[in-house]
Each structure stands twice: as structure tokens, then as C-alpha cells.
Amino acid sequence: MDRERLRRIRNYQNTEFYPALVLRPASILITMVIGDWRWVTPNGVTLLATIFKLAAAAMFVVDDRAWLLAAVVTLQLGAILDHVDGTLARYRQTPSNLGFFYDTVSDAVTWFATLAALGWLAYQRTGQAHLLVVAGAGAYALMVNGYMRSVVETAEERRKWKDAVDDPVAAVAANAARQEGGPPPERTGAEWLRWLGRCVGQIWRFQEMDLFFWVAVFVVLDRIPALLWLVAVTQLAAMLIQFVARALRMRAFDLP
């Protein structure tokens, strides 16, 4: 195995529960195979991830056990590919604004489609129209959380451009480090166990990428209404918390 190539592929470290334990390892394995296939582009992978997620949403509408399980599998494949695109771009050192835009918009569209499909399924089963509102609330909160994150990231980029005017040498070094994605983690066996424990401890935070795990669990258990309430409550709470945290961060950018 080419250890230097593996080091370049392991170019990002997740702290969220599901990405750290499942999505990132799977994306690393896939990139080890396709990383040098020049006809496979990061944006092409994003498109494929979007197709898988939308296909899963369509399957969720079909109230059949086999179709629902197939939808779960398809959604997980989409989530994995959603990590492969960024891994591939960093490995090749070709991150782009178009890729960032495409990936962000894709996430918003596919989460709305997924939750809308699950909300419709729950309504068809129970006749409770308020579940459509609950599904919409969860999708709305996810979209706002993503929007706030993008606004802060844009402000950070503007701050970097301002710093680049004052110190262009440091700016070039910082941009190179961003494209590389940072060095891969090197840990002892005990350190890996502690890291694993920290990742498992993040499960209660219900971050966006963790929701792929929770969708799978609740659909397999056939608890769709409970899933919709879980997403709505956790994401609305996260929206309020992140609004305050990111507003304070944006205010800090204005300070001299």
C-alpha cells in the first residue's frame, strides 16, 4: 500500500458520530479505488450522491416494507458519496467554489425531499395532517442551519482575503493548508480507543450527517412519526443555539 497516497486521502477528520465511525471510513476506502480515475470528478460524485438521495426519497413514498428497506440502503449510499466528493477534491487539491455551492444546495434539496416523503408516508398511514407540518419544520430548520453555516464560512473567507492583503505570504501558506485538508491523525491504540469513545459520546447531538443514521434506525423499526418529531425538535433546538453562537462569531469579525 502506498502510505503517502493513503495519507493524502485521509485528509480530513470528522468529529460527528456517524461520519467519524461509518461515512468517513467508507469514503476513504472508495477514494483509494477511484482516486486516480480522472474521469470521475468530485462534482460528478456529488451528482451521483444527489441521485441516490432523491431515489431514496421516492422509495420512501411507497408504503411497502421491501421498498422502505431499499430506500434506507440507497440513502446510506448517497450519504457515503456525499463524503467521497470532498475527499476526492482534497486528495487532488482541486476544491472549487462551484463544488461547495453544488454540495450545499444538494444537501438542502435532498433533505427537504427526504423529510417530505417521510412526512407524506406518515400522513398516509395515520391521517394526522400535523405530521406534514412536523416534517416541514425539520426540513426548514436543517436548511436554516446550513444557511447560517454558509454565511459564517463566507465571512471567514472574506476575513482571510483581508488578511491576505496585509500578509500575502501567510495567506498563500494558509490556502495551501486548506486545499491539503490538514495532516491525517496519528494515534496510538489507546488514543484511538479514546477517540472512539468521544465519537460515540457525540451521538446525542443529532448533527446533520448523524441524521442519516437515525433515519435508518427509525425506518427499520417502523417508527416514522417518532423520527419526524426527533428531527424537528433537535434541529429547531440546534437552529436557536447556532443562531446565538454564530451571531456572536459574526460580531467578533466586526471587532478591530
N, C-alpha and C positions, 0 to 999 in steps of 0.2 A: 504494500500500500504506500502511495506517495504521501508522506506525512506533511509535507509543505502544502500540497493541494488540499488535504483534509483541514489543515489549519486555516486556509483561506475560505473554505466552505463553512467552517464553524466560526462565522464572523459576527455573530450576534447572540446575546444571552437574554432569554426571556425570564421574567420573574412571575408571570401569571401561571396559575396552577396547570391548566390543560395544555397550553402551548409548551411549557417547560418540560412536561412529562411525556407528551404524545406528539403534538404538532411539529415542534422543532426537531426532535429526533427523526421523525418520518421525512421531514423536508430535507434534512441533511443526507439521508440515505438516497432519496430521489435525485438530489443535486449531484451526488457522487456519480450517478449513472449518466445524467443528461447535461451536466455542467458544461461540457465542451462540445455539445451538439449545437453548432452555430445557427441552425435553422429553428431551434427552439429559443424564442425570445422571452424576456420577462413579461412584456405586455401580452404576448400570446398565451402565456401561462395564466395571467390574470383573466383573460377572456375565457379560457377553459374553466377556471375556478367559478366564474360567474355563471357559465352554462350549467355546471353541476349544481350550483346552489338553486338556480331557478328551476331546474328539472326536479330537484328535491321538493321545492315549494309546490309544484304542480302535482307531485305524487301525494303530498300531504292532504290534498283536497279529496282524494279517493279514499273513502272510508272502508278500507279493506286492510286486514292485518298484514298480509304479504306486501302490499304497496307501502304501508307505513314503515315497515322494517327496511324495505328497499330505499325509501326516502331518507331514513336515518343514515344508512351506509353512504348514499350519494352525497348527503350534506357533509359528512365527515371527509370525504374525498375532496369536496370543494374547499373545506377549511384547511386541509393539508396543502393543497395547491395555492391557497391564499398566502401561505408562508413560503412556498417554493419561489414565487416570483421575486420577493425581496431578497431571499438568499442568493438566487441566481444573479440578480443585479449587483449585489455587493461583491460576490465572488468574481464577477467580470469587471468590477469597478465601473459600472455603467448606470448608476442611479440617474433618474431623469424626473423633471417636473411633470411631464406627461404621465409617467408611470405612477407617481404619487397621486396625481389628480384622478387617474383612471381607477386606481385601487380604492381610494377614498369614496368615490361616487359608487363604485361597485358594491362596497360594503353597505352603504346606505340603502341602495335599491334592493339588494338581496335580503337584507334583514327585514325590510318592510314586507317584501313578498312572502318570506317565510312565516312571519308572525300573522300576516293577513290570512294566509292559507290555514294556519293552525286555529286562528280565531273563527274562521268560517266553518272548519270541521267541528269545533266545539259547539258553535251555534246550531249547526245541523243536527248534532246529537242531542242537545239539551233543550233547544228552543229558547235559550236565555240570550237575548239580544245584547245585554250589557257586556257579554264576553267579547263582542266585537270591539266595544269601546276599550276594554282592558287590553286587548291585543294592540289596538291603535296607540294607546298610551305608552306601552312598552316600546313600540317601534319609534314613536316620536321622541321618547327620552334617549334612545340609542342614537338617533340622528342628531339631536342637540348635543349630546356628549361628544360625538365625533366632530361636530362643527366647532365646538369650543376648543377641542384639542388642536384642530387645524388653525384656528385663529392665533392661538398661543405659539404654535410652531412657526407660523408666518412672521409673528412679531420677533421671535428669536432669530430667524433668518435675517430680518431687517437690522436687528441689533448687530449681527455678525458682519453684515455689509458695512455698517457704520464703523465697526472696529477695524475692518479691513482697510479703510481709508487711513486710519491712524497708524496701523501696524500691518502692512501688506505681507511681510514675511511670516508673521504668526498666523495670518489668515490663510495663507497657502497651506501651511502645515495642518491647520485645523480642518480645512476642506479635504485634504488627503486622508486624514484620520477618519473623517465622516464617511468617505467613499469606501475605505477599507472595512469599516464596521467595527473596528476595535479588535484587540487580540482575543483569541479564544481562551476560555478559563482553563487553568491548570490546577487540579486539586488532588490531594491525597485521597485514599479510600475513605478515611474518617470525614474529610471535608466534603466529599460527595454525599455521604450519608446525612450530614448536617444540612447540606443544600437541599437534598431530597425532602427532609423534614420541613424546611422553610417553605418549599413549594407546596407541599400538602397543606401546610398551615394557611396558604392563601385561598383555599377553596371557598371559604365563607365570603370572600369579597365579590364574587359573581361579576368579574370583569367581562368585557365584551367577548373576548375569544373563549372564555370559560363557558359561555352560554351554549356553545356547540355541544359540550359535554352534557349540560343539563337538559338540552332538548332531547338528546339521545336517551338519557335516563328516563325522563318522564314519558316520552313516547313509547318506549319499550314497556314501561309499567302501565301504559294506557291511562295516564293522568293528565290529559291535555288542559282542562281548566286550571288545575293547580299550577301547571307550567306557565300559563299566561299570567296568572297572578304573581308568580315568583318573578318573572321578567319585569312586569310593570312596577312592582313595589321596589325591587332592588335597583332598577335603572332610574326610576324617578328620584329615589334617595341619592343615588350617585350623582344625578344631574344637579341637585341642590347643593351637595357638598362640593362638587367640582366647580360649580358656578362661583362659590365664595373663594375657593383656593386659587382658581385661575384668574379671577378678578384681582386678587391681591398680587399675583405674579405679574399681570399686565400693569398694575400700578407701579410695581417695582421697576419696570422698564422705563417709566417716565421720570424716575428719580435721577438726578445728576450723578 
